Amino acid sequence: MIQCGSSPKGDSAYFEIVFKEDQKTFTQNDSINLAVLAKLNLEADSVAWTIQSQKMTGTAINNGVLPLFDWPMGTHKVLATVYTFEGQKNIAREFTIVATQKPVIYTYSILERLPHDIKAYTQGLEFDGADLYESTGQYGQSSL
């Protein structure tokens, strides 16, 4: 509905997807409690959920709870098609699934600097005992 001095509103002006945990990042051991919140005086008759272009059935989302143990890590988009007496409204929200264990952070230290011809293209490095061999070259020529 448009009135004088107003502009048309997108579907997100009527409803929004909320995660009861109020977070955007989850692990594969988590479950998301999905809900649709009405922003205006518009009542939802029903909601159909789609995640990563896959329609979710009642068994996949049980009472608004979506288990994540089978989902791959990365960013995913959840889409809710909300049906009202005025028609349907489509709203979306993104969430990210991360690994259950934090990655190991490795460090390094430089033990020794060796001379190198910076104009040559390094093709390979090989240690033979305590000796380091570097094969280098350009198109049509190579050196060791």
TIMI-2910 file (N, C-alpha, C, CB; in pm, 1 decimal, decimal comma, always signed):
<rs>
+----------+----------+----------+----------+----------+----------+----------+----------+----------+----------+----------+----------+------+
!      n_x !      n_y !      n_z !     ca_x !     ca_y !     ca_z !      c_x !      c_y !      c_z !     cb_x !     cb_y !     cb_z ! resn !
+----------+----------+----------+----------+----------+----------+----------+----------+----------+----------+----------+----------+------+
!    +83,5 !   -115,5 !     +0,0 !     +0,0 !     +0,0 !     +0,0 !    +89,8 !   +124,3 !     +0,0 !    -95,9 !     -1,6 !   +120,9 !  Met !
!    +58,8 !   +220,4 !    -89,3 !   +136,8 !   +343,5 !    -99,4 !    +45,9 !   +461,2 !    -68,5 !   +201,2 !   +358,4 !   -240,5 !  Ile !
!    +95,4 !   +549,6 !    +16,0 !    +20,4 !   +669,8 !    +49,6 !   +101,0 !   +789,5 !     +3,4 !    -10,0 !   +677,7 !   +202,2 !  Gln !
!    +39,1 !   +908,1 !     +3,4 !   +111,9 !  +1028,5 !    -34,0 !   +231,3 !  +1047,7 !    +58,3 !    +19,7 !  +1151,7 !    -29,5 !  Cys !
!   +344,6 !  +1076,5 !     +0,9 !   +464,1 !  +1101,4 !    +80,0 !   +534,3 !   +975,8 !   +127,1 !   +429,2 !  +1183,8 !   +197,2 !  Gly !
!   +485,5 !   +859,3 !    +87,9 !   +552,1 !   +736,1 !   +129,7 !   +603,7 !   +662,1 !     +7,7 !   +456,4 !   +646,2 !   +211,2 !  Ser !
!   +691,3 !   +570,7 !    +31,4 !   +744,9 !   +489,8 !    -78,1 !   +708,5 !   +344,5 !    -52,5 !   +899,7 !   +507,1 !    -91,6 !  Ser !
!   +705,0 !   +261,4 !   -156,6 !   +671,9 !   +121,1 !   -135,8 !   +776,1 !    +53,8 !    -46,9 !   +661,2 !    +48,0 !   -270,3 !  Pro !
!   +730,4 !    -36,7 !    +37,1 !   +820,4 !   -104,7 !   +129,2 !   +851,1 !   -244,2 !    +76,8 !   +759,3 !   -112,0 !   +270,9 !  Lys !
!   +973,6 !   -287,6 !    +99,0 !  +1009,4 !   -424,0 !    +64,5 !   +949,9 !   -519,9 !   +166,1 !  +1161,8 !   -440,5 !    +57,3 !  Gly !
!   +959,1 !   -648,3 !   +135,1 !   +902,4 !   -749,1 !   +223,8 !   +967,8 !   -748,3 !   +361,4 !   +916,1 !   -886,1 !   +161,6 !  Asp !
!  +1094,4 !   -705,6 !   +368,2 !  +1163,5 !   -702,4 !   +497,6 !  +1108,4 !   -593,4 !   +589,4 !  +1313,0 !   -681,0 !   +476,5 !  Ser !
!  +1025,1 !   -505,4 !   +537,1 !   +961,1 !   -405,2 !   +622,3 !   +846,8 !   -467,5 !   +702,8 !   +908,7 !   -287,9 !   +537,3 !  Ala !
!   +796,4 !   -582,1 !   +657,6 !   +684,4 !   -647,1 !   +723,9 !   +728,7 !   -754,9 !   +823,1 !   +592,8 !   -707,6 !   +620,9 !  Tyr !
!   +830,9 !   -832,6 !   +782,7 !   +877,0 !   -944,4 !   +865,2 !  +1029,0 !   -948,6 !   +865,3 !   +819,1 !  -1078,6 !   +814,2 !  Phe !
!  +1085,0 !  -1017,6 !   +965,0 !  +1228,3 !  -1044,8 !   +964,9 !  +1252,5 !  -1182,9 !  +1024,4 !  +1306,1 !   -936,0 !  +1044,0 !  Glu !
!  +1360,0 !  -1246,3 !   +978,7 !  +1401,6 !  -1374,8 !  +1034,0 !  +1489,8 !  -1346,3 !  +1154,2 !  +1476,9 !  -1462,5 !   +927,5 !  Ile !
!  +1456,8 !  -1408,5 !  +1265,3 !  +1539,9 !  -1392,6 !  +1384,9 !  +1591,8 !  -1529,1 !  +1427,4 !  +1460,0 !  -1325,2 !  +1500,8 !  Val !
!  +1714,9 !  -1527,9 !  +1474,0 !  +1773,5 !  -1645,6 !  +1536,2 !  +1762,5 !  -1621,3 !  +1685,7 !  +1924,0 !  -1670,7 !  +1490,0 !  Phe !
!  +1700,1 !  -1709,6 !  +1757,1 !  +1678,9 !  -1686,9 !  +1900,3 !  +1810,5 !  -1674,3 !  +1975,5 !  +1596,4 !  -1799,9 !  +1959,9 !  Lys !
!  +1918,3 !  -1727,2 !  +1917,8 !  +2050,0 !  -1714,5 !  +1979,5 !  +2108,5 !  -1575,7 !  +1954,7 !  +2145,0 !  -1822,4 !  +1925,7 !  Glu !
!  +2048,9 !  -1498,9 !  +1863,2 !  +2093,9 !  -1365,2 !  +1825,4 !  +2241,3 !  -1364,3 !  +1786,5 !  +2069,8 !  -1267,4 !  +1939,7 !  Asp !
!  +2278,2 !  -1458,7 !  +1702,7 !  +2415,2 !  -1464,8 !  +1653,2 !  +2411,4 !  -1497,8 !  +1505,1 !  +2499,3 !  -1569,7 !  +1731,7 !  Gln !
!  +2523,9 !  -1477,7 !  +1437,5 !  +2532,7 !  -1504,6 !  +1294,3 !  +2627,6 !  -1618,9 !  +1263,1 !  +2577,1 !  -1380,5 !  +1220,8 !  Lys !
!  +2708,6 !  -1661,1 !  +1362,1 !  +2808,1 !  -1765,1 !  +1340,9 !  +2777,5 !  -1883,8 !  +1430,9 !  +2950,5 !  -1711,7 !  +1367,5 !  Thr !
!  +2777,9 !  -2003,4 !  +1370,4 !  +2746,6 !  -2126,4 !  +1441,9 !  +2851,4 !  -2231,5 !  +1407,4 !  +2603,6 !  -2176,8 !  +1406,8 !  Phe !
!  +2857,1 !  -2338,7 !  +1486,7 !  +2943,1 !  -2452,7 !  +1453,5 !  +2855,1 !  -2566,3 !  +1403,6 !  +3028,3 !  -2498,1 !  +1577,0 !  Thr !
!  +2918,8 !  -2671,6 !  +1352,6 !  +2843,1 !  -2785,5 !  +1301,5 !  +2776,8 !  -2865,3 !  +1413,7 !  +2934,2 !  -2876,4 !  +1220,7 !  Gln !
!  +2810,6 !  -2838,9 !  +1538,0 !  +2745,0 !  -2905,3 !  +1651,4 !  +2621,1 !  -2830,0 !  +1698,2 !  +2842,6 !  -2919,9 !  +1767,2 !  Asn !
!  +2598,0 !  -2710,7 !  +1645,2 !  +2488,3 !  -2625,6 !  +1690,8 !  +2358,5 !  -2656,0 !  +1616,8 !  +2524,7 !  -2479,1 !  +1672,9 !  Asp !
!  +2252,4 !  -2600,6 !  +1669,2 !  +2122,4 !  -2594,9 !  +1602,2 !  +2077,9 !  -2449,5 !  +1605,5 !  +2015,7 !  -2690,3 !  +1671,1 !  Ser !
!  +2007,2 !  -2407,7 !  +1501,6 !  +1956,5 !  -2270,5 !  +1496,1 !  +1807,9 !  -2273,4 !  +1528,7 !  +1982,0 !  -2205,5 !  +1355,7 !  Ile !
!  +1766,9 !  -2187,2 !  +1619,1 !  +1625,1 !  -2169,1 !  +1649,5 !  +1573,1 !  -2057,5 !  +1560,0 !  +1602,0 !  -2135,9 !  +1802,0 !  Asn !
!  +1501,5 !  -2095,5 !  +1454,6 !  +1450,5 !  -1999,8 !  +1356,3 !  +1312,2 !  -1949,6 !  +1396,1 !  +1445,4 !  -2063,6 !  +1216,6 !  Leu !
!  +1288,9 !  -1822,9 !  +1371,3 !  +1156,8 !  -1765,5 !  +1394,8 !  +1137,4 !  -1648,2 !  +1300,1 !  +1140,1 !  -1720,8 !  +1543,0 !  Ala !
!  +1012,6 !  -1618,1 !  +1271,5 !   +977,6 !  -1501,6 !  +1190,3 !   +910,0 !  -1401,6 !  +1282,4 !   +884,4 !  -1540,3 !  +1068,9 !  Val !
!   +959,7 !  -1279,8 !  +1280,1 !   +907,4 !  -1172,7 !  +1364,9 !   +830,2 !  -1074,2 !  +1277,7 !  +1022,5 !  -1100,4 !  +1442,0 !  Leu !
!   +705,3 !  -1047,8 !  +1315,3 !   +623,8 !   -949,8 !  +1242,8 !   +660,6 !   -810,4 !  +1291,2 !   +471,1 !   -977,0 !  +1262,8 !  Ala !
!   +694,7 !   -722,5 !  +1197,2 !   +729,5 !   -584,7 !  +1232,3 !   +606,9 !   -493,8 !  +1232,6 !   +834,0 !   -530,4 !  +1135,2 !  Lys !
!   +511,5 !   -524,7 !  +1148,5 !   +389,6 !   -444,4 !  +1138,7 !   +271,0 !   -530,5 !  +1178,6 !   +370,8 !   -387,4 !   +994,7 !  Leu !
!   +154,2 !   -475,0 !  +1177,3 !    +34,0 !   -549,8 !  +1215,0 !    -12,1 !   -639,0 !  +1100,4 !    -78,8 !   -453,7 !  +1256,1 !  Asn !
!    +72,2 !   -733,0 !  +1065,0 !    +38,9 !   -828,0 !   +959,7 !    +66,7 !   -966,6 !  +1015,2 !   +120,7 !   -800,7 !   +827,5 !  Leu !
!    -34,3 !  -1051,1 !  +1015,2 !    -20,9 !  -1182,6 !  +1076,5 !    +18,3 !  -1286,9 !   +972,4 !   -151,4 !  -1223,1 !  +1145,7 !  Glu !
!   +110,4 !  -1373,2 !  +1009,4 !   +154,5 !  -1480,0 !   +920,0 !    +62,5 !  -1600,1 !   +934,9 !   +301,1 !  -1519,9 !   +949,4 !  Ala !
!    +14,7 !  -1652,2 !   +820,7 !    -65,2 !  -1775,0 !   +823,0 !    +25,7 !  -1896,9 !   +833,2 !   -154,0 !  -1784,9 !   +697,1 !  Asp !
!   +133,5 !  -1896,2 !   +755,2 !   +229,5 !  -2006,8 !   +756,7 !   +361,6 !  -1957,5 !   +699,7 !   +176,2 !  -2129,4 !   +675,7 !  Ser !
!   +466,4 !  -2037,9 !   +721,6 !   +600,6 !  -2003,4 !   +674,5 !   +660,6 !  -2125,5 !   +606,7 !   +691,5 !  -1954,4 !   +792,0 !  Val !
!   +718,7 !  -2105,6 !   +488,5 !   +793,2 !  -2210,7 !   +418,6 !   +940,0 !  -2169,8 !   +418,0 !   +739,1 !  -2233,1 !   +271,6 !  Ala !
!  +1027,6 !  -2259,9 !   +461,9 !  +1170,4 !  -2230,7 !   +474,0 !  +1247,1 !  -2291,0 !   +358,0 !  +1225,6 !  -2283,5 !   +606,9 !  Trp !
!  +1341,8 !  -2213,7 !   +305,3 !  +1432,4 !  -2260,4 !   +200,8 !  +1573,5 !  -2221,5 !   +242,9 !  +1395,3 !  -2199,8 !    +59,7 !  Thr !
!  +1664,2 !  -2319,7 !   +240,6 !  +1803,0 !  -2292,7 !   +276,7 !  +1891,6 !  -2345,9 !   +165,6 !  +1840,2 !  -2357,1 !   +414,1 !  Ile !
!  +1976,5 !  -2257,1 !   +110,9 !  +2065,9 !  -2292,5 !     -0,1 !  +1986,4 !  -2355,3 !   -115,0 !  +2176,7 !  -2389,9 !    +48,0 !  Gln !
!  +1876,6 !  -2293,7 !   -152,0 !  +1790,0 !  -2336,5 !   -262,1 !  +1726,5 !  -2472,8 !   -237,9 !  +1868,6 !  -2340,0 !   -390,8 !  Ser !
!  +1724,2 !  -2518,0 !   -113,8 !  +1666,4 !  -2647,5 !    -79,1 !  +1548,8 !  -2624,2 !    +15,6 !  +1773,5 !  -2741,8 !    -14,1 !  Gln !
!  +1428,5 !  -2664,4 !    -28,6 !  +1311,5 !  -2645,4 !    +56,8 !  +1319,5 !  -2739,9 !   +175,3 !  +1180,6 !  -2668,3 !    -22,4 !  Lys !
!  +1294,4 !  -2684,5 !   +292,4 !  +1300,4 !  -2762,6 !   +415,5 !  +1161,2 !  -2814,6 !   +449,0 !  +1357,2 !  -2677,8 !   +532,6 !  Met !
!  +1155,4 !  -2941,8 !   +481,6 !  +1028,1 !  -3001,1 !   +521,1 !  +1014,3 !  -2991,5 !   +672,3 !  +1017,8 !  -3149,0 !   +473,7 !  Thr !
!   +900,4 !  -3033,1 !   +721,9 !   +876,6 !  -3028,7 !   +865,7 !   +974,2 !  -3113,3 !   +944,9 !   +737,3 !  -3073,1 !   +895,3 !  Gly !
!  +1028,4 !  -3219,5 !   +884,1 !  +1123,9 !  -3303,3 !   +957,1 !  +1261,6 !  -3239,2 !   +962,5 !  +1133,5 !  -3441,1 !   +892,7 !  Thr !
!  +1297,8 !  -3157,8 !   +862,9 !  +1429,0 !  -3091,7 !   +862,8 !  +1432,1 !  -2978,2 !   +964,1 !  +1462,8 !  -3038,1 !   +722,4 !  Ala !
!  +1320,3 !  -2908,3 !   +976,9 !  +1308,9 !  -2800,3 !  +1075,9 !  +1197,6 !  -2841,0 !  +1171,8 !  +1278,7 !  -2659,3 !  +1007,6 !  Ile !
!  +1235,2 !  -2886,2 !  +1289,6 !  +1140,2 !  -2936,9 !  +1387,1 !  +1109,6 !  -2828,3 !  +1489,6 !  +1194,7 !  -3063,7 !  +1456,2 !  Asn !
!   +987,9 !  -2776,2 !  +1487,6 !   +946,6 !  -2668,0 !  +1578,9 !  +1039,9 !  -2548,6 !  +1571,1 !   +941,1 !  -2719,0 !  +1722,6 !  Asn !
!  +1084,5 !  -2514,6 !  +1452,2 !  +1171,2 !  -2399,0 !  +1433,9 !  +1317,5 !  -2424,0 !  +1464,0 !  +1123,8 !  -2288,9 !  +1518,5 !  Gly !
!  +1356,8 !  -2549,4 !  +1487,9 !  +1496,1 !  -2581,9 !  +1519,4 !  +1559,4 !  -2651,4 !  +1399,2 !  +1505,5 !  -2671,9 !  +1646,7 !  Val !
!  +1669,0 !  -2594,5 !  +1350,8 !  +1741,6 !  -2650,9 !  +1236,9 !  +1876,6 !  -2703,0 !  +1285,2 !  +1760,4 !  -2544,7 !  +1123,7 !  Leu !
!  +1897,0 !  -2837,1 !  +1289,9 !  +2028,2 !  -2890,5 !  +1327,3 !  +2128,0 !  -2870,9 !  +1213,9 !  +2017,7 !  -3040,0 !  +1363,9 !  Pro !
!  +2251,8 !  -2839,0 !  +1248,3 !  +2353,0 !  -2805,2 !  +1147,9 !  +2458,6 !  -2913,0 !  +1127,0 !  +2420,6 !  -2678,1 !  +1186,6 !  Leu !
!  +2446,1 !  -3029,5 !  +1188,2 !  +2554,2 !  -3127,6 !  +1182,0 !  +2581,1 !  -3182,1 !  +1042,4 !  +2523,3 !  -3240,8 !  +1272,9 !  Phe !
!  +2489,6 !  -3174,5 !   +949,2 !  +2512,5 !  -3221,5 !   +812,2 !  +2547,2 !  -3108,9 !   +715,4 !  +2390,2 !  -3294,3 !   +762,2 !  Asp !
!  +2547,9 !  -2986,1 !   +762,4 !  +2570,9 !  -2872,6 !   +673,9 !  +2719,8 !  -2846,1 !   +657,4 !  +2500,8 !  -2748,0 !   +727,3 !  Trp !
!  +2764,0 !  -2810,5 !   +536,7 !  +2905,8 !  -2777,0 !   +516,3 !  +2938,6 !  -2640,3 !   +576,4 !  +2940,7 !  -2778,4 !   +365,8 !  Pro !
!  +3065,2 !  -2621,2 !   +605,6 !  +3107,9 !  -2492,3 !   +659,4 !  +3097,5 !  -2385,5 !   +551,2 !  +3252,5 !  -2500,5 !   +714,2 !  Met !
!  +3080,3 !  -2261,6 !   +593,7 !  +3070,9 !  -2149,5 !   +501,0 !  +2947,4 !  -2066,5 !   +529,5 !  +3068,9 !  -2199,1 !   +356,9 !  Gly !
!  +2920,8 !  -1973,1 !   +439,8 !  +2806,5 !  -1883,4 !   +453,6 !  +2685,6 !  -1943,8 !   +383,3 !  +2838,9 !  -1743,2 !   +396,0 !  Thr !
!  +2573,1 !  -1941,3 !   +450,7 !  +2448,3 !  -1996,3 !   +397,6 !  +2339,2 !  -1890,5 !   +408,7 !  +2407,2 !  -2126,5 !   +473,4 !  His !
!  +2240,8 !  -1902,8 !   +322,2 !  +2128,6 !  -1808,4 !   +324,3 !  +2000,8 !  -1885,9 !   +353,7 !  +2116,8 !  -1730,5 !   +188,6 !  Lys !
!  +1925,2 !  -1835,1 !   +449,0 !  +1794,8 !  -1892,1 !   +479,8 !  +1688,4 !  -1795,6 !   +427,2 !  +1778,2 !  -1917,5 !   +634,4 !  Val !
!  +1591,6 !  -1850,6 !   +356,7 !  +1483,0 !  -1772,5 !   +298,4 !  +1352,4 !  -1820,0 !   +360,3 !  +1479,8 !  -1786,0 !   +142,1 !  Leu !
!  +1271,9 !  -1726,3 !   +405,0 !  +1139,9 !  -1758,2 !   +459,0 !  +1035,5 !  -1697,5 !   +366,2 !  +1123,2 !  -1704,8 !   +606,0 !  Ala !
!   +946,3 !  -1780,9 !   +319,4 !   +831,1 !  -1733,6 !   +243,9 !   +715,1 !  -1731,0 !   +342,5 !   +800,0 !  -1825,6 !   +117,4 !  Thr !
!   +672,9 !  -1610,8 !   +376,3 !   +568,4 !  -1591,9 !   +476,8 !   +437,0 !  -1568,7 !   +403,4 !   +601,8 !  -1472,1 !   +573,4 !  Val !
!   +338,2 !  -1651,8 !   +433,5 !   +207,4 !  -1639,9 !   +370,2 !   +113,7 !  -1563,5 !   +463,3 !   +149,2 !  -1779,8 !   +335,7 !  Tyr !
!    +48,6 !  -1460,6 !   +407,0 !    -45,2 !  -1377,9 !   +482,5 !   -173,7 !  -1365,2 !   +401,6 !    +15,6 !  -1237,0 !   +514,1 !  Thr !
!   -273,5 !  -1298,5 !   +458,7 !   -397,3 !  -1277,5 !   +383,5 !   -375,0 !  -1183,8 !   +265,1 !   -506,2 !  -1221,1 !   +475,1 !  Phe !
!   -265,2 !  -1105,2 !   +266,1 !   -233,1 !  -1014,9 !   +155,2 !   -152,3 !  -1084,0 !    +45,3 !   -156,1 !   -894,6 !   +207,1 !  Glu !
!   -108,0 !  -1204,8 !    +69,7 !    -22,2 !  -1274,2 !    -26,6 !   +101,9 !  -1326,1 !    +44,1 !    +17,1 !  -1180,5 !   -143,7 !  Gly !
!   +209,2 !  -1337,9 !    -30,4 !   +331,8 !  -1389,3 !    +31,3 !   +440,0 !  -1282,8 !    +36,0 !   +382,6 !  -1511,6 !    -44,6 !  Gln !
!   +523,8 !  -1292,8 !   +137,5 !   +637,9 !  -1203,3 !   +156,9 !   +762,3 !  -1290,5 !   +167,6 !   +620,0 !  -1112,2 !   +285,0 !  Lys !
!   +868,5 !  -1251,3 !    +98,2 !   +994,5 !  -1325,7 !   +100,6 !  +1100,5 !  -1245,5 !   +174,8 !  +1042,1 !  -1358,4 !    -43,2 !  Asn !
!  +1159,1 !  -1307,1 !   +276,0 !  +1264,9 !  -1243,0 !   +353,2 !  +1382,3 !  -1339,5 !   +364,0 !  +1214,0 !  -1200,5 !   +494,5 !  Ile !
!  +1501,4 !  -1284,7 !   +380,1 !  +1621,7 !  -1368,5 !   +384,2 !  +1715,9 !  -1321,0 !   +494,1 !  +1693,8 !  -1367,0 !   +247,9 !  Ala !
!  +1802,0 !  -1412,8 !   +536,6 !  +1906,8 !  -1380,8 !   +633,9 !  +2021,3 !  -1479,8 !   +614,2 !  +1852,0 !  -1386,1 !   +781,6 !  Arg !
!  +2142,9 !  -1431,7 !   +633,7 !  +2260,3 !  -1517,5 !   +618,2 !  +2314,3 !  -1559,3 !   +753,9 !  +2369,5 !  -1446,0 !   +537,5 !  Glu !
!  +2378,0 !  -1677,5 !   +754,7 !  +2449,6 !  -1723,4 !   +872,7 !  +2572,9 !  -1799,2 !   +825,5 !  +2358,9 !  -1813,1 !   +963,8 !  Phe !
!  +2669,4 !  -1814,8 !   +914,8 !  +2795,7 !  -1879,3 !   +880,5 !  +2818,5 !  -1998,1 !   +973,0 !  +2913,5 !  -1779,2 !   +889,8 !  Thr !
!  +2861,6 !  -2109,8 !   +913,4 !  +2898,3 !  -2228,2 !   +990,8 !  +3049,9 !  -2239,4 !   +988,4 !  +2830,6 !  -2358,3 !   +933,9 !  Ile !
!  +3109,4 !  -2248,5 !  +1106,6 !  +3254,9 !  -2259,8 !  +1119,5 !  +3288,7 !  -2394,8 !  +1182,3 !  +3313,2 !  -2142,4 !  +1205,1 !  Val !
!  +3416,2 !  -2430,0 !  +1178,7 !  +3462,5 !  -2556,3 !  +1235,5 !  +3439,8 !  -2558,6 !  +1386,1 !  +3611,1 !  -2578,8 !  +1203,7 !  Ala !
!  +3420,0 !  -2677,9 !  +1439,4 !  +3399,1 !  -2690,9 !  +1583,2 !  +3527,4 !  -2664,3 !  +1660,9 !  +3346,2 !  -2829,7 !  +1616,4 !  Thr !
!  +3642,1 !  -2695,0 !  +1600,5 !  +3770,7 !  -2667,3 !  +1664,8 !  +3836,5 !  -2550,4 !  +1594,2 !  +3863,3 !  -2792,4 !  +1662,5 !  Gln !
!  +3893,8 !  -2461,2 !  +1672,1 !  +3964,0 !  -2347,7 !  +1612,7 !  +4090,4 !  -2397,8 !  +1544,2 !  +3998,2 !  -2240,5 !  +1720,2 !  Lys !
!  +4129,6 !  -2335,1 !  +1433,7 !  +4250,6 !  -2380,1 !  +1364,1 !  +4375,4 !  -2355,2 !  +1448,2 !  +4263,7 !  -2309,3 !  +1228,8 !  Pro !
!  +4474,7 !  -2440,4 !  +1426,2 !  +4602,9 !  -2424,7 !  +1494,6 !  +4679,5 !  -2313,6 !  +1424,7 !  +4685,0 !  -2558,8 !  +1495,3 !  Val !
!  +4731,3 !  -2220,4 !  +1501,0 !  +4809,6 !  -2110,4 !  +1446,0 !  +4957,1 !  -2149,6 !  +1452,3 !  +4782,8 !  -1976,5 !  +1523,7 !  Ile !
!  +5018,1 !  -2157,2 !  +1336,5 !  +5159,7 !  -2191,3 !  +1330,1 !  +5243,0 !  -2063,8 !  +1322,1 !  +5188,6 !  -2283,2 !  +1209,0 !  Tyr !
!  +5362,1 !  -2070,5 !  +1376,5 !  +5455,2 !  -1958,9 !  +1367,5 !  +5582,0 !  -2008,1 !  +1300,1 !  +5485,9 !  -1898,8 !  +1508,0 !  Thr !
!  +5668,3 !  -1917,8 !  +1265,6 !  +5794,2 !  -1955,4 !  +1203,2 !  +5901,3 !  -1854,8 !  +1242,6 !  +5779,9 !  -1963,2 !  +1049,2 !  Tyr !
!  +6023,6 !  -1894,5 !  +1224,0 !  +6135,8 !  -1802,5 !  +1242,3 !  +6237,6 !  -1832,6 !  +1133,2 !  +6199,7 !  -1816,3 !  +1385,9 !  Ser !
!  +6303,7 !  -1730,0 !  +1085,3 !  +6403,6 !  -1744,7 !   +979,2 !  +6534,3 !  -1788,8 !  +1043,5 !  +6422,5 !  -1610,9 !   +898,6 !  Ile !
!  +6582,0 !  -1905,0 !  +1000,9 !  +6706,0 !  -1959,2 !  +1056,3 !  +6828,4 !  -1909,4 !   +981,5 !  +6702,7 !  -2110,6 !  +1053,5 !  Leu !
!  +6814,8 !  -1894,5 !   +849,1 !  +6930,4 !  -1856,3 !   +769,0 !  +6880,8 !  -1796,8 !   +637,3 !  +7024,2 !  -1978,6 !   +743,5 !  Glu !
!  +6952,4 !  -1698,0 !   +587,5 !  +6921,8 !  -1639,4 !   +457,0 !  +7029,8 !  -1683,6 !   +359,6 !  +6912,8 !  -1482,9 !   +464,6 !  Arg !
!  +6987,4 !  -1730,8 !   +244,5 !  +7080,5 !  -1780,2 !   +143,5 !  +7077,0 !  -1688,4 !    +22,0 !  +7046,4 !  -1925,9 !   +103,0 !  Leu !
!  +7190,0 !  -1675,2 !    -49,2 !  +7192,4 !  -1589,0 !   -168,3 !  +7102,8 !  -1646,9 !   -278,1 !  +7337,6 !  -1572,5 !   -220,9 !  Pro !
!  +7047,9 !  -1555,7 !   -357,6 !  +6955,5 !  -1598,3 !   -462,7 !  +6958,5 !  -1494,8 !   -574,5 !  +6810,2 !  -1616,5 !   -407,0 !  His !
!  +6959,5 !  -1541,7 !   -698,3 !  +6953,6 !  -1452,9 !   -814,4 !  +6807,6 !  -1411,9 !   -833,8 !  +7011,5 !  -1522,8 !   -943,8 !  Asp !
!  +6774,4 !  -1288,0 !   -800,3 !  +6634,9 !  -1244,6 !   -805,5 !  +6582,5 !  -1228,3 !   -948,2 !  +6619,6 !  -1114,3 !   -731,4 !  Ile !
!  +6671,5 !  -1231,3 !  -1049,4 !  +6628,0 !  -1222,8 !  -1188,8 !  +6591,9 !  -1359,8 !  -1244,7 !  +6736,8 !  -1159,1 !  -1274,1 !  Lys !
!  +6628,9 !  -1465,3 !  -1174,5 !  +6603,0 !  -1601,3 !  -1221,9 !  +6469,7 !  -1651,9 !  -1166,0 !  +6718,7 !  -1696,5 !  -1181,0 !  Ala !
!  +6405,8 !  -1738,4 !  -1241,9 !  +6280,6 !  -1800,6 !  -1201,7 !  +6314,7 !  -1931,8 !  -1131,3 !  +6185,7 !  -1824,3 !  -1324,9 !  Tyr !
!  +6278,6 !  -1943,5 !  -1003,4 !  +6308,3 !  -2065,7 !   -928,1 !  +6212,7 !  -2175,8 !   -971,2 !  +6297,9 !  -2041,1 !   -774,8 !  Thr !
!  +6272,5 !  -2288,1 !  -1016,0 !  +6192,6 !  -2401,8 !  -1060,5 !  +6180,9 !  -2507,9 !   -952,3 !  +6252,8 !  -2462,4 !  -1185,8 !  Gln !
!  +6278,1 !  -2513,4 !   -862,2 !  +6272,0 !  -2614,2 !   -756,8 !  +6384,9 !  -2598,3 !   -658,5 !  +6275,0 !  -2752,9 !   -815,8 !  Gly !
!  +6364,5 !  -2649,9 !   -538,7 !  +6465,2 !  -2650,5 !   -433,2 !  +6480,5 !  -2793,8 !   -384,7 !  +6426,2 !  -2554,2 !   -315,4 !  Leu !
!  +6606,1 !  -2832,8 !   -356,6 !  +6629,0 !  -2967,6 !   -305,4 !  +6746,9 !  -2966,4 !   -209,5 !  +6653,9 !  -3067,2 !   -421,1 !  Glu !
!  +6728,7 !  -3031,6 !    -97,2 !  +6837,9 !  -3050,3 !     -1,8 !  +6900,6 !  -3186,3 !    -26,9 !  +6787,7 !  -3038,1 !   +145,7 !  Phe !
!  +7034,5 !  -3188,8 !    -28,9 !  +7110,6 !  -3313,6 !    -34,3 !  +7206,6 !  -3308,0 !    +83,6 !  +7187,6 !  -3332,1 !   -173,5 !  Asp !
!  +7164,3 !  -3368,1 !   +194,2 !  +7242,4 !  -3354,8 !   +316,7 !  +7234,3 !  -3211,7 !   +365,5 !  +7389,5 !  -3396,7 !   +294,1 !  Gly !
!  +7351,2 !  -3145,3 !   +377,8 !  +7355,4 !  -3006,2 !   +422,8 !  +7358,0 !  -2909,0 !   +306,0 !  +7476,7 !  -2983,3 !   +511,2 !  Ala !
!  +7360,1 !  -2960,2 !   +182,1 !  +7368,1 !  -2875,1 !    +63,3 !  +7228,9 !  -2847,3 !     +7,8 !  +7456,2 !  -2940,9 !    -44,4 !  Asp !
!  +7206,6 !  -2721,6 !    -31,1 !  +7080,9 !  -2680,4 !    -92,2 !  +7106,1 !  -2653,2 !   -239,3 !  +7021,7 !  -2554,9 !    -21,5 !  Leu !
!  +7029,0 !  -2718,2 !   -326,0 !  +7038,4 !  -2696,8 !   -470,0 !  +6912,8 !  -2625,0 !   -516,5 !  +7057,2 !  -2831,4 !   -546,3 !  Tyr !
!  +6933,3 !  -2522,6 !   -598,6 !  +6822,6 !  -2445,0 !   -653,0 !  +6829,6 !  -2453,8 !   -804,0 !  +6826,9 !  -2296,4 !   -604,9 !  Glu !
!  +6725,2 !  -2503,9 !   -864,5 !  +6720,7 !  -2504,2 !  -1010,4 !  +6643,5 !  -2380,8 !  -1053,8 !  +6654,9 !  -2635,5 !  -1066,5 !  Ser !
!  +6704,3 !  -2305,2 !  -1145,7 !  +6644,4 !  -2180,6 !  -1192,8 !  +6647,2 !  -2178,3 !  -1343,9 !  +6717,9 !  -2057,6 !  -1135,0 !  Thr !
!  +6581,2 !  -2082,4 !  -1400,3 !  +6586,5 !  -2069,5 !  -1544,6 !  +6485,2 !  -1971,4 !  -1598,0 !  +6565,7 !  -2202,0 !  -1608,2 !  Gly !
!  +6497,3 !  -1947,8 !  -1725,8 !  +6403,9 !  -1868,6 !  -1802,8 !  +6363,8 !  -1954,8 !  -1921,1 !  +6465,9 !  -1730,7 !  -1847,8 !  Gln !
!  +6278,6 !  -1904,3 !  -2004,3 !  +6233,7 !  -1980,3 !  -2120,0 !  +6353,2 !  -2020,2 !  -2206,6 !  +6132,3 !  -1898,7 !  -2202,3 !  Tyr !
!  +6371,4 !  -2150,5 !  -2225,6 !  +6477,9 !  -2200,3 !  -2312,4 !  +6611,5 !  -2221,4 !  -2244,3 !  +6496,6 !  -2107,4 !  -2424,3 !  Gly !
!  +6626,3 !  -2188,0 !  -2118,0 !  +6753,8 !  -2210,5 !  -2049,4 !  +6727,8 !  -2244,2 !  -1903,0 !  +6846,0 !  -2086,0 !  -2061,1 !  Gln !
!  +6815,3 !  -2324,5 !  -1845,9 !  +6804,9 !  -2363,5 !  -1705,9 !  +6942,3 !  -2363,2 !  -1643,6 !  +6739,1 !  -2501,7 !  -1691,2 !  Ser !
!  +6947,1 !  -2353,6 !  -1512,6 !  +7075,1 !  -2359,9 !  -1441,9 !  +7052,1 !  -2425,0 !  -1307,0 !  +7138,3 !  -2218,1 !  -1425,2 !  Ser !
!  +7162,0 !  -2472,2 !  -1247,7 !  +7155,2 !  -2536,1 !  -1117,0 !  +7249,7 !  -2465,8 !  -1022,5 !  +7189,0 !  -2686,2 !  -1126,4 !  Leu !
+----------+----------+----------+----------+----------+----------+----------+----------+----------+----------+----------+----------+------+
</rs>
